[in-house]
Amino acid sequence: MFYTRLEIRLRGKMATVRVGVIGCGTMGKIHVNAFRKVGAEVAAVCDIDEKEVKYAREVLKIEHVYTDYHDLISRKDIDGVVVVTPNYLHYQMTIDALREGKHVLCEKPPAISAKQVKEMFEASRKYGRKLLIGLTWRFRKLSSILRNYVLKGKIGEPYLIKAYMIRRAGIPGYGSWFTIKEQAGAGPLYDIGVHMLDLSLWIINDFKAKEVLASTYAKLGPKGLGKGTWGKPVPGGPFTVEDWAVAFIKMENGTTTILEAGWAGHISRGDYNVVIMGDKGGINYREASIYSEENGVLVDTKLEVGEEKPVENEARHFVNVILGKEEPLTKPEEMIMLQAILEAALKSAEEKRLVKISEVL
Ligand SMILES: NC(=O)c1ccc[n+]([C@@H]2O[C@H](COP(=O)([O-])OP(=O)(O)OC[C@H]3O[C@@H](n4cnc5c(N)ncnc54)[C@H](O)[C@@H]3O)[C@@H](O)[C@H]2O)c1
């Protein structure tokens, strides 16, 4: 049962969708801005940090500001809830909001275990409300263009993927939840590895993973090196996650993905890419190019996609999901598998052995 545009208009708001944002930190504020840009109303915000509460009231001019998210999700005039809190809170807040009849946009990683992600989507089905995961890279034009090329057979059968997002000194929120294992679930693997892995598997439209072999390291973080600028650092706070991860992921059909995610390492500079090799062509995401060999010559196809506004596109999509005009771009099976692969990678690194996906599902 969804709110129709008519029902929303009947509230006297001229079809304005109303959302509430839980967690108004670094990313929460970006969401507030994006929802306003696409014409939605940010009716309420919740944060436990008094500084953020004051900012939401005085600078963002949010009408209803709470410190307990239960007060936000129980509001009858809110259609959608955006969960932008530390990773370990995604699970409970999402389920509670769905139970209150709200559609939910939950930030990435979906949760901190595949089992939790499964339960979140079960709740979405049970309460008849949609759940979208904030995998922002899917909302770049280039991502869907490349996916369409792959779906139409332009690169043939993909067989090898190299996906990475690595930084020289980019540990976010040092000492905060970001660097506490129980609260983040993992370090760069869950924080940025999740983006590149999802982007890769979404482009090739295959999330059927079989097994994972991975290594994680924490060489700079524990020494207080490699701090970045994102997030809200907590002086004296701990560092109990990895600062670098590399995983070798085998799919059921034999495709291999080499995933690397790093927050801090002695390299010349940060970088990211998704490179996909297929038997008819190959993709280089960063170069926005497709490579092939046709009629005896090597062919480079360069794509010009213009300015990207992924967070706004994601907000617009969520509004359309609320209105029943679009189905969530992130599918339950994909999200469960995405989390399972990352969880298997962590387990593999911890136990120093190959881990089958079936062990974490
Ligand atoms: N999609 C993206 O590209 C992207 C980018 C950055 C962060 N994120 C995700 O967004 C989430 C938040 O990250 P961030 O960088 O904004 O972190 P942050 O630390 O800057 O903000 C988190 C906020 O949540 C608040 N909070 C903590 N517990 C709370 C509770 N019980 N109730 C209400 N508020 C609570 C904190 O006070 C803080 O203001 C994370 O899951 C992160 O992975 C996604």
The ligand as an SDF file (V2000), in Angstrom:
LIG
                    3D

 44 48  0  0  0  0  0  0  0  0999 V2000
   26.6810    7.4150   -0.1950 N   0  0  0  0  0  0  0  0  0  0  0  0
   27.8120    8.0060    0.0610 C   0  0  0  0  0  0  0  0  0  0  0  0
   28.5610    8.3520   -0.8210 O   0  0  0  0  0  0  0  0  0  0  0  0
   28.1990    8.2430    1.4980 C   0  0  0  0  0  0  0  0  0  0  0  0
   29.1840    9.1800    1.7960 C   0  0  0  0  0  0  0  0  0  0  0  0
   29.5130    9.3660    3.1300 C   0  0  0  0  0  0  0  0  0  0  0  0
   28.8900    8.6440    4.1340 C   0  0  0  0  0  0  0  0  0  0  0  0
   27.9270    7.7300    3.8030 N   0  0  0  0  0  0  0  0  0  0  0  0
   27.2670    6.9340    4.8520 C   0  0  0  0  0  0  0  0  0  0  0  0
   26.4260    7.7800    5.6200 O   0  0  0  0  0  0  0  0  0  0  0  0
   26.4120    7.3560    6.9820 C   0  0  0  0  0  0  0  0  0  0  0  0
   26.8200    8.5150    7.8630 C   0  0  0  0  0  0  0  0  0  0  0  0
   28.1160    8.9370    7.5210 O   0  0  0  0  0  0  0  0  0  0  0  0
   28.6520   10.4210    7.8230 P   0  0  0  0  0  0  0  0  0  0  0  0
   29.8940   10.5760    7.0530 O   0  0  0  0  0  0  0  0  0  0  0  0
   27.5670   11.4110    7.6540 O   0  0  0  0  0  0  0  0  0  0  0  0
   29.0190   10.2560    9.3760 O   0  0  0  0  0  0  0  0  0  0  0  0
   29.0110   11.4030   10.5040 P   0  0  0  0  0  0  0  0  0  0  0  0
   29.7100   10.8340   11.6610 O   0  0  0  0  0  0  0  0  0  0  0  0
   29.4920   12.6790    9.9210 O   0  0  0  0  0  0  0  0  0  0  0  0
   27.4500   11.5810   10.8230 O   0  0  0  0  0  0  0  0  0  0  0  0
   26.6760   10.6140   11.4820 C   0  0  0  0  0  0  0  0  0  0  0  0
   25.6440   11.3590   12.3330 C   0  0  0  0  0  0  0  0  0  0  0  0
   24.7650   10.4100   12.9510 O   0  0  0  0  0  0  0  0  0  0  0  0
   24.4860   10.9200   14.2540 C   0  0  0  0  0  0  0  0  0  0  0  0
   24.0030    9.8500   15.1240 N   0  0  0  0  0  0  0  0  0  0  0  0
   24.7160    8.8860   15.7630 C   0  0  0  0  0  0  0  0  0  0  0  0
   23.9050    8.0890   16.4780 N   0  0  0  0  0  0  0  0  0  0  0  0
   22.6410    8.5640   16.3150 C   0  0  0  0  0  0  0  0  0  0  0  0
   21.3670    8.1740   16.8040 C   0  0  0  0  0  0  0  0  0  0  0  0
   21.2300    7.1410   17.6370 N   0  0  0  0  0  0  0  0  0  0  0  0
   20.2910    8.9010   16.4150 N   0  0  0  0  0  0  0  0  0  0  0  0
   20.4180    9.9620   15.5810 C   0  0  0  0  0  0  0  0  0  0  0  0
   21.6050   10.3800   15.0840 N   0  0  0  0  0  0  0  0  0  0  0  0
   22.6960    9.6860   15.4390 C   0  0  0  0  0  0  0  0  0  0  0  0
   25.8130   11.4930   14.7310 C   0  0  0  0  0  0  0  0  0  0  0  0
   25.6580   12.4030   15.8070 O   0  0  0  0  0  0  0  0  0  0  0  0
   26.2990   12.1730   13.4470 C   0  0  0  0  0  0  0  0  0  0  0  0
   25.9110   13.5300   13.3780 O   0  0  0  0  0  0  0  0  0  0  0  0
   27.3550    6.1550    7.0610 C   0  0  0  0  0  0  0  0  0  0  0  0
   26.6270    4.9680    6.9960 O   0  0  0  0  0  0  0  0  0  0  0  0
   28.2330    6.3020    5.8360 C   0  0  0  0  0  0  0  0  0  0  0  0
   28.7210    5.0700    5.3500 O   0  0  0  0  0  0  0  0  0  0  0  0
   27.5860    7.5350    2.5190 C   0  0  0  0  0  0  0  0  0  0  0  0
  1  2  1  0
  2  3  2  0
  2  4  1  0
  4  5  1  0
  4 44  2  0
  5  6  2  0
  6  7  1  0
  7  8  2  0
  8  9  1  0
  8 44  1  0
  9 10  1  0
  9 42  1  0
 10 11  1  0
 11 12  1  0
 11 40  1  0
 12 13  1  0
 13 14  1  0
 14 15  2  0
 14 16  1  0
 14 17  1  0
 17 18  1  0
 18 19  2  0
 18 20  1  0
 18 21  1  0
 21 22  1  0
 22 23  1  0
 23 24  1  0
 23 38  1  0
 24 25  1  0
 25 26  1  0
 25 36  1  0
 26 27  1  0
 26 35  1  0
 27 28  2  0
 28 29  1  0
 29 30  1  0
 29 35  2  0
 30 31  1  0
 30 32  2  0
 32 33  1  0
 33 34  2  0
 34 35  1  0
 36 37  1  0
 36 38  1  0
 38 39  1  0
 40 41  1  0
 40 42  1  0
 42 43  1  0
M  CHG  2   8   1  16  -1
M  END
$$$$
